[in-house]
Amino acid sequence: MLEGSLGSLLGVQLITDAFRYETLKVLDPGEVFFLGAPQTLGGITQRKELMSQSVDKYNQGIPERGWFQEMIEGMSIVNSRALTRGQRI
């Protein structure tokens, strides 16, 4: 109960944020999400390989050294039927 798990109903695990502080709540009253298994939802795509480069400004008289890293990632939901949102009216 402290972690928001209410149990399961017909094999569906029920998790709530109703017992959290108002500032930590994510869902609106009456809002519900149903998710399929995580491996069926989609994935993280990597659009650019990790590029790592050393940074040294010693030539400019600045005592600064370190690393610059860059990688472009994206998230995609390819199975939209495994993600459903409901709202109580």
N, C-alpha and C positions, 0 to 999 in steps of 0.2 A: 504494500500500500504506500510506503514512503517513496517508492520510485515511480509511482503512477500506474503500476500494473494492477488491473482489476480482476484478471483471470482470463478464461477463454470460454467462448460460446460457439459450439459446432466447429471447433478447430480453429477459430479466429481469435487471436490474442488481442485483448482489449487493453489499451494504454490511454491514460488521460493526463491532462495537465490542470485539472480542476482544483487540486490541492496545493498548487503553487501560489506564490505571492502574485498580486495583480501585475506587477512590473515584469514578471518572468513568464507570463502566459503567452502562448503562441496561437492557440485556436480561439476563435470567437465562440460565444455561447451557441450551442446547436450545430456547430460545424464538426464534420467527421471526414476522415480520410481512410480509404482502404488501399492497401498496397499489396502487390504480389511479392513473390520471393525476390530478394535484391538482385540475384543474378539474372532475372528475366526483365528487369526494368530498362536497363541501358548500360551506359558505361562512360568512362572518362577517355576522351580522345586526346592524343598528343599531336599537336599541329606543328611543333618545332622541337627539335632535339635540344637537350640541355647544353647551353653554351657557357663555358666557364673561362674567365680571363682574369689574369692578375692585374691589379691596379697599383701603380707606383708613381707618385708625384714628386719624387726626389729631385728630378731635373728642374722642377719649378720652385724648389726651395721649401716645399710643403712636406712636413713629416707625416705622410699619409700612405699607408699600404693596406692592401686587402684584396678582396676578390669581388668580381662582378659576375653574377649568374643570371641567365635569362632562359625561360622556357615558356612556350605558349600551350595551354591546355584548354580543353572545352568539355562540357558535360552534355550528354544527349540522352533523351528518353525516347527509345526507339519502339518500345512496346507500350503504347498509350492505354491499352486495355487493362494493364496491370496497375494502373494508378487511377483512382476514382475519388472525387470529392462530393460530399453531400452537405446540404444545409437545411436545417429545420425551418419551416416557414411559420 
